[in-house]
Structure formats: C-alpha cells, structure tokens
Amino acid sequence: MNRPATDRRWATLAVCCLAALLLAIDATVVTLAVPALTRALRPSANQILWIADVYGFVLGGLLVTMGNLGDRIGRRRLLLLGVALFGLASAATAFAPSPALLIAARAALGAAGATIMPSTLSILRGVFTDPRERTWAISLWSSTSVAGFALGPVLGGLLLGHFWWGSVFLVNVPVCALVLAAGLLVLPESRAPQPGRLDAPSAALSVVGMVTAVYAVKEAARSGPLHPGVAVTALLGIGALTAFVRRQRRLAEPLIDLRLFRRRAYGVSVAAALVAMFVTAALSLLFAQYFQLVLGWSQLRSGLAGLPGALTAVLGGGAAAPAVAAWGRRRVVPLGLALMGLGCLLYLPVGTAADYPLVLLPMAVFGAGAGLSVAVTNHTVVEAFPPDRAGAAAAVSETAFEVGAALGIALIGTLQAAVYRARLTLPAGLTGDQAARLRESLGDALTGSTSTALAAARRSFVAGVHIATLTCAAVALAAAAAALLVLRARPRTRTGGPTEFDPDQEVMTSGAR
C-alpha cells in the first residue's frame, strides 16, 4: 500500500468528519439564538416555530432523494455543491433582515444539509476498501456527528456572549470554505456505474411524506393531537409514505430496496439508529433546560456541562470496531442500547440542587452507549447496500436519525411538560397572571414569580425529568432486548430476494464467529 494513497484516504476522512461536525453543530446551535433573534426581528409565535423547525423538515424530507441523486451524478460533486450552498445560506441566515427571509434561508440550509450528510458517508464507503479501515473510518465519522450535538451549545454560548445572534450562523462560512477547498483537493469522485434514472414521483412522495409526517408529530406535541392541522398533515404524510412504499415495490430501480428490511441485521440497525437518536435528542432537550431553568446556569456553562458526554461519545464510537471484532455485532448493538438505558436510569438521583457530580456518571455511560450504537448501526446499514448504492444507504441511515430525533423531542418533551403541569402545586397568594405563567412552563415562571412559586415549579420540572428519563430508559432497554433476541438466531440464505446478511460474518469483523 503506497503512502500517498493512504494519506489521501485519511485526509478524505478528515474532510468528511468536518462536514458532518458542521451539520451536527448547526442542528443544535439555533435554539440558543432564538431569544436574541426574537428581540431583533420580532417574529410572530408561528414564525419562531418555523425558524426552529424548517431546517429539520427540509433536511429530513430530502435525504432519500439526495442520497440517490449522489449515486447518479457523483457524490463528490453533490457534496461540494451542498457545502457551497450551505455557506451561502449560512451568510443569508446571519444577515436576514426579516423573519420571512430568515425562514427561507433556514430552509436552504436544510436542503444543503440533505446533500452533505449522505454524500460524506457514501464517499467513505467507497474510499475505504479495507474492511478494518472502513470500520474505523465510519466509527470516527459517527462519533464526530454525535459529539457535534453537544458542541453546538458550547459554541453558541461563546459566540452569543460576545456577538450578535447571526454570529452562530456566520461562523459556518469559513468552515464551509475550508471543507470546499480541501474537498476539491482530496475527495475522489464516485458514482454508480449504471445509475439509471431518478424516479421523480418517488422523490416527490418521499419529500411530501417525510415533511408532513414530521410536521404532524411536532405539531401534535405543540398543539395537542386533536388539533385540526395535526390530523390533516398526518393523513397526508401517511398517504404519501404508503404510496411511496407501494411504488418502490413495483419499480425495477427503486430509491429504497424494501427487500433489504428482510435482513435481520439491516432492519434491527435502522430501528436501533432511530431509537438511539430518539433518546439522545430527548435527553439533550431535557438537560439543556434542566441546567438553565432549574440550576440557573448560563448558556455557555450549560453547554460546557455537556462536554463529558460528547467526549465519551467519541470514545464509544472509537471502541465500536474492536468491540465488534471481539464480541460480534449481534452483541455490540444491544450493548450500546443497554448502556444508553443504564445512563438514563443513573440520572434519576438528580434534583433541584446544583450537584454536578450526580450528572457526570450517567452522562459518561450514556455518551459511550450512544457513540457505540450510532457507529455500529451506521456501518451495518451502509454495508447492507451494494457499493454503487452507497448514497441511498447513507440516506436511509440519516433519515432514521432525523425521524428519531423529531419523535424524541416531540414525545418526550410533551411527556415532561404534562408531568410538570400534573405535579405542580400552586402556592397561595398568586395573581391570575402569575398562576398562568407557572402552569405554562418553568421558563415562563421565571419572570415575575415569587421564590416559593419558583421552588415549586422547579420541583415539578424535575419530577417531569425523572418520568421522562425513565421512559427513555424503558425505550432503550426494550430496544436492546429486542435486538438481542432478533440477532441471536443465525440468518438463513433466502431465495428470490437479497441474500440474508449475517451480522457477524460480513466484512465489518476481523474475527467473525
């Protein structure tokens, strides 16, 4: 193996990891900027929601289409186009003069992100032909993505402490320029040798189905499941996704080969990816609020408090390759989910006092499990597809993450808020306005409430956190048990469909059993 070729592979990994880190940070940093941009642009309540959510809607809706497009026109070309668009959209977002233009710029960011995520992972699939090296590369890419979610609040807190709200988006521009310049030098081009045509109706159905389904989940959490808009968008999303599935079964060249879900390792990995992001996104939301609203910490201090979790996520992702080689994938996937569940349970002693050591151990355990789970499931999903469909494979993995994150924030956030209101005991002597603010949320209660009322609100909030973390633990542990049972039996070769794929005999492992 010659040295220049080796160096170029690892330089490619560095570029792809930097691009993935950029997107992960951008996904979480916007929440910190909302209060400042609200004061500057004075958006309506509905516009604030679109500013926060439109990025995820567009990103999730376009992933499958963009992953397949990269297989056809070239993954390097699509990635570089996406990075350039991401930089331009970041500058437009930073200097948006009105809420409407800010929403449009955030939508452009989501479209650009949908080209970047599957392109980076599919490029790695093609560049690293050695199974052991590919395992390490995808593990590092995955753990970098997970760590980026924790780094977003830290970077946001640093920038907002010294600059205006647009700085959290403008900082993307030099990073995009670096990725673009390095990508032009080191990234190889790859595409399917016989790409075929991109089925436009399938692409349209996937976009409509994903966007409306995710919107329905978030709106149900925000306005209640009986809100008229929820039923309409949910029916539209279900109808579009059902039509998408039926169309894929008929096409000779589908966007997603649904027969792959017959493979135990593949189906379990997609489900595990969804569960991992469900729990990760939910806990990120809960403890960002806990640090700031219950403990009264600043945004920067709250962000720094989450860094140990990011570090252990990186370590967990790095441990994926040797763990699979030693124990087999059928044990490592459940192990990662079980560690996440254990981490959730260890959060239960936290209370209203600022006892940070109580948070460190569960954060470390949970982070290691999350890094391990994401790395192994990413690799399994990508390996299940042939190399010429690597973009489509990466899109499936990333779509599972996006759907899981949306569900986690919506459902667990709603549960925590419901417990908060149910457990809240209003002290005597409050005005009607004070009582209304207390019932709405702890964030609203921080303005104009008495110390006694705030103490009651904080206790109720922590009670909601306990129920929410117990629920997350139950979800993660149930998924771990299911994965262990499903992967325990040896798969058989099927006739008339894709070959069943043994999670411990395929190329990821060096010592398969």
N, C-alpha and C positions, 0 to 999 in steps of 0.2 A: 504494500500500500504506500503510495508516494505521499510525501509530506504536504505539498501544496493542496492536493485533493482533500486530505484530512483537515487541513486548516480551513479550507473553504466550507466544508460541511459544518464545522463548529461555528464559523462566522455566520453561516446561514441560520443556525440555531439562535445565535445571539440576536440577530435582526428579528426573527420571528417572536422570540420571547419579549423583546422590547415593544413590538407592535401589540402583542397580547396584553402586556402590562398597561400600555396606554389606554386600551379599551376598558380594562377592569377598573382602573382608577377613575376614568370618566363616568362609569356607571354609578359610582357612589359619591363622587365629589359634589354633584349637583344639589344634593339635599342640604348641604351646608350653605350653599349660595342662595337658596330660595329666600330666606328672610331679608338679605341685603338687596337682592334684585327686586323684591316686592316693594321695598321702600323707594327704590329708584324709579321703577317703571310703573308702579301702581296697577298691576294686573288684577282682573276680577278673580273671584274664587275659582271659577271654572277654568280660566286661563292658567292659574297657578297649577292646577291639576294636570293640564295638558303640557305645561313646561316640564313638569317632573316625569310624566309618563310617556310622552310621544316618542322619545328615544327608544325605549324598550319595545313599544308597539311596532315601530317600523323595523327595528333590528330583528325581532323575533319573526315578523311576517316575511322578511326577505331572505332569511338564512338558507332555506332549502333551494330557492331559485338561484341565489348567488353561488352556492356551492356547486350546483350543476353547471352554471354558466362558466365557472372557473375551469371545470373539466373540459369544456368545449373551446373556450377562447384562449386558455392559458392561465395558470394560477398566478404566476409571477406578474403577468400583465394586469390581472384583476386586482391583485394586492397593491401594486404600485398606484393604479388608478384610485383605489379606495383610500390609500394613505394620503394622496394629494387632495382628494375631496374632503377627507377628514380634517386636514389642516385648514383648508379654505372655510369649511363650515365652522370650525372652532373659532377662527377670526371673526366670522359673521356673527356667531353667537356672542362673543365677548363684547362686540360693539353694537349689538342690536338696539335700535332706538325705541322700539315699541314691543309690547307683549306678542303681537301677531307675528312680527318678524323674528322674534326670539323662538317662538314655537316652530316656525318654518325652518330656522337654522338647526334646531334640535332634531327635527325630522330628517334633515340632510345628514346630520351626524349619525343617526341610526342607519340610514341607507349605506353610508360609507362603512360603518362598523360591520354590517352584514357581509360586505365583500372581504373584509380583513380577517375575521375570525376563521372561517373555513379555509381560506387560502393559506394562512400560516400553517395550520395543522396538516393540510394536504401536501404542502411543499416538504415538510419534514418527513412525511410518509414516503415520498419519492427519493429524497436525498439520502436518507439513512437506510441503506440496503442491508447492512449487517443487523441481524435481529437484536443482538445485545445493545449495540449503539442506538438503534431506533427506540428501544425501551427506555434507555436513559434520556434520550432527547425528548420524547413525548412526556416523560415524567417531569423533567425540568420545565417544559412548556406549561404543563398543567399546574404545577405548584406555583409558577410565576403568576398565572392567572388568578389563582385563589388568593395569593398574597396581595395582589393588586386591590382586591376589595377592601382589605384592611388598611392599605396605604392611602387610599383615597381621602378619608377623613383627616389623616395627618397632613397631607399636602394641602388640602383645603383649608385647614386651620392655620397653617403657616402663611398662606397667601392672603387669606381674608383678614388676618391680623395686621397686615401692612398695606394691602392694596384694595382696589375696588372689586366688586363681585365678578366682573368679567375676567379677572386675572386667572381664575380657576379654569377657564376655557382657553385663554390666550397662551397659557403655558404649554398647551398641546402643539402649538405651531412649530417651535424649534425641535421638538421631539419628532414630529412628522417629517421635518426637513432632514433630520439625521437618518431616520428609517428609510426615507426615499433615496438619499444619496448612497447609503450603504447597500440598500437593496439593488440599486442599479449596478453596483459593482460585484456583488457576491451571489445574489439569488439566481438560481438556474430556472429556465423556463420548462414547464412540463404541462402536458395536456393528454387527454385520451387520444390514442392513435386513430380510432374511428369514432369520433364524438357523436355523430348523428345530430338530429335537430332537437332543440329545446322546445318541449310541448307547451305552447303559450296558454292553453286552457288550464293545464295542470298548475302552471306557475301562478295564474290568476287565482285559482281556487285555494292554493296553499297560502297566498298572501291574505286573501279575504278571510279564510278560515282562522288562521293564527291571530290576526289582528283583532277580529271581532270576539274570538274566544277569550283572549287575554283581557280585552276591554271589559267583557262581561264579568269576569272574575273580579277584577279590580273595582268595578262599579258596584257589584253586589256587596263587596266588603265595605265600600264607602257609603252607599245609599240604602243598603238592605236588599235582600234577594227579591222582594216584592216590588221593587221599583220598576216601572214600565220599560225603561230603557234596557234593563238587565235581561228581561225576557226576550225582547226583540233581538238584541245583539247575540244572546246565547243561541237562539234558534237559527239565526243567520250563520253563526260560527259552526254549529253542529251540522247544519245542512251543507255548508261549503266543504267541511272536512270529510263528511260522508261521501259527497260527490268526488272529492279528491281521491279517497281510498278506492272507490269503485273504478275510477278512471285508471289508476295505477295498475289495477289487476288486469285491465284489458290491453294496456299498451305494451308493445314489444320493447320499447326503451323508456321505462318509467323514470320519473325523478327519484323515487324511492322504491327499491325492490322489496315489496312487503313480505316476500317469501323468507327474507333474512330473519324475520321475527320468529320463525320456526326454530331457529338455533337457540339453544338454551343460553349459552354464554352471551350471545348478542342481545336477546330480549332482556335478560337479567341486567346486563350492563347499562342499557338505555334506562331501565327503571331505576337502577341504582344511582345513575347520574341525576335523574330527576329528583330522587329523594335527597341526595346529598346537597343539591342546591336549594331544595325546599327548606331544609333545616338550617343550612348556612345563612341564607338570606333572612330567615325569620329571626335567628339569634343575633345577627348583625343589627337588625332594626331594633330588637328589644334592648340590647345592651348599649347601643348608641343613645337611646332615650334614657336608659337607667343611669348611665354616667352623668348625663347633663341635667335631667329633670329631678332625679332622686338625690344624687350626690352633689349636684350643683357645680360640676366641673365645667371648665371652658371647652369649646370645640376642639382646640388643639390638645388639651390634656386628655380629653376623651379619646381622641384619635391615637395618641401615644399609648394609652392604656391598652389598645387592641393590638399593638405590635407583637407581643409574645405569641399571639395566635397566628399571626402572619408568618413568623419565624418557624414555628412548629409545622405549619402547613407546608412550607418549603422543604423542611426535613422529612416530613411524611411522604411528600411526592418523590424526594430523592431515594427514600427507602423502598419505593414500590418495586423497582427492578430486582434488587437482591431478595426481597420478600417473596416475590413470585417464583424466582428461581429456587428458593429454599423450600417453600411450602405449597406452591401451586396456586393458580388463580382462584380455584374453587374455594380455597380457604382465605385468601387475602381480601377478596371482595367483601365477604361477610365480616371479616376482621375490621376493615375500615369503617363500615357502617356501625358495628358494635362499639368501636371507640367513640364515634360521634354520639351514640346514645348514652354511653357512660359519661361523657363530658357534660351532656345535658343534665343528667342526674346529679352530678357533682356541683352544679350551680345552685342547687336547692337551698343551701345554708345562707345565701346572700340575703341581706336585709337592708334597712334604711341607713345603717351606719356605713361610713366610708372605710371598709375593711378590705383593701385591695388584695391582700394575700389569699382571701377566700375565692377570688376570681381567677387567680393565676393558674392553679392546678387544672380546673375544668377547661380553661381556655387552651392550655397546652395539650391536654388529652384530646379535646375536640378538634383543634387545629391539625394534629397529627393524623387523626382519622379522616378528616376532610381531604387533606393532601393525598393520603394513600388512596382513598376511594376515587377521587377525581382522576388521578393519574392512571389507575388500572382500568377504570371504565372507559376513559378516552382511548386508551390503546386497544382495548378489546373491540370497540365499535369500529375504529379505523381499520384494524386488521381483518374484520369480517368482510369488508368490501374488497374487490379486486383493485390493484393499484390505479387503474385508469378511471375508477370512480372515487378516488380519494376525497375530492371536494364534496361529493354527495355524502360520503361517510362522515366527514367533519361537520357538515351542516346538520345531520341527524343528531350528533352528539351535542352540538351547541344549542339546537332547538330544545332538547331535553333540559339543558341547563336554564334556558330562558323561561320555559314553562314552569319548571320547578321553582325558580326564584319568584316569579309572579304569584304562584299559588302560595308559597311560604309567606310572603309579605302580606298578601291579602287575607288568607285564612287565619294564620297565627296572630297577625295584627288585630283582626276582628275579635278573635277569642280573648286576647289580652284586654282589649277595650271593654268587652262585655263583662269580664270578671271584675274589672276596675269599677264599673258602674254598680254591679251587683253587691260588691263588698263595701262600697263607700257608705260611711255613716256620717251624715252632716251634723256638725256641732250646732248648738243653739245660737241664736243671735245673728244669723247671716241675713243679709239683704237678698232679695229675689235675684238680683244680678250676680251676686257672689255665688249663690247656690247653683245657678245655671252654669256658670263657668266651671265650678267644681265637678258637676255631673258630666260636662262635655269631655274634659280630658285634664290630665295633670298639667300639660303645657298651658292650657287656658287658665288653670287655677293659680299659676304663678303670679298673675297680675291682680293685685288688689285683694288678696285673700289674707286672712289672719294666720298667725303661726300655728294655731290649733287646727284650723281647717287644712293648712298645707301638710301638717303632720299626718292627718287622717288620709288625705289624698295620696301621700307617698306610701303609706302602709297598704292602701288599696291597690296602688300601682304594683308594688312588689308582690302582692298576692296574685295579681294577674300574671306577672312574670313567672311565678312558681308554676301556675297551672299551664302556662304556655310552654315552659321548658319540659314539664312532664309529658305534655302532648308530643313535643318534638322527640323526646327520648323514646316514647312508645312507637312513633313512626319509624325512627331509625332502627330500633331493636327488632321491630316486626319485619322490616325490610332485610335486616341481617339474617334473621331466622329463615325467611323465605328464600333468600339467595343460597343459604347453606343447603336447604332441602332440595332446591331445584338443580343446583350444580353438583350435588353429591352423586347422582346416578350418572353412569357413563353414557354419553350420547352415542347414538347409532347412525350409520350412514343411511340417508333417505334416498329413495328412487323417485325420479320425476321432479326433483327440486334441487336446491343447493345442498351440497354436502354438509352434514351436521358437523359442527366445529367444536372439537374438544378443547376446553379452556386451558388444559394443562399440556396438550400435545402440539398446539400450534406454535408459531415461531417466537412468541414472546419469551418463552422459558428456555433456559440453557440446560436445565436438569429436569426434564418432564418426567412425570410419573404416571 
